[in-house]
């Protein structure tokens, strides 16, 4: 499985959460419920600030 994890900062509540870059389901913020990532069939569409990237394994 190729891909990496990114740390995304929610623009509504400032919570930082780790998201898989090729997410196949909608990812919501664990604190406020705002949609952080939407699946597109390839890389997920991330509408918030990416603050870090983990290395792919």
C-alpha positions in Angstrom: 0.0 0.0 0.0 1.7 3.1 -1.2 0.8 6.4 0.5 1.7 8.4 3.5 0.1 9.9 6.5 -0.3 13.7 6.9 -1.0 15.8 10.0 -3.9 18.1 9.3 -4.9 21.1 11.4 -8.7 21.8 11.6 -9.3 25.4 10.7 -12.4 25.6 12.9 -11.1 24.2 16.3 -7.3 24.1 15.8 -7.2 20.4 16.5 -4.4 18.5 14.8 -5.2 15.0 13.5 -3.3 12.4 11.5 -5.0 11.4 8.2 -4.0 8.8 5.5 -3.3 10.7 2.3 -5.3 8.2 0.2 -8.3 8.0 2.5 -11.2 5.9 1.1 -13.8 7.3 3.4 -14.7 10.8 4.6 -12.5 11.9 7.6 -14.1 14.2 10.2 -12.4 16.1 13.0 -12.5 14.2 16.2 -13.3 17.3 18.2 -15.8 19.4 16.2 -16.9 17.1 13.4 -15.8 19.3 10.5 -14.9 17.3 7.3 -11.0 17.2 7.0 -10.6 14.9 4.0 -12.9 13.7 1.2 -12.1 10.7 -0.9 -11.6 11.2 -4.7 -10.5 7.7 -5.9 -6.8 8.6 -5.5 -5.4 11.0 -3.1 -8.0 12.5 -0.7 -9.0 16.1 -1.1 -7.8 17.8 2.1 -9.4 21.2 2.6 -7.4 22.2 5.7 -3.8 23.1 6.5 -1.3 20.2 6.3 1.2 20.8 9.1 3.4 17.7 8.7 4.0 14.6 6.6 5.1 11.1 7.8 7.4 9.1 5.6 5.9 6.4 3.4 6.8 2.8 4.3 
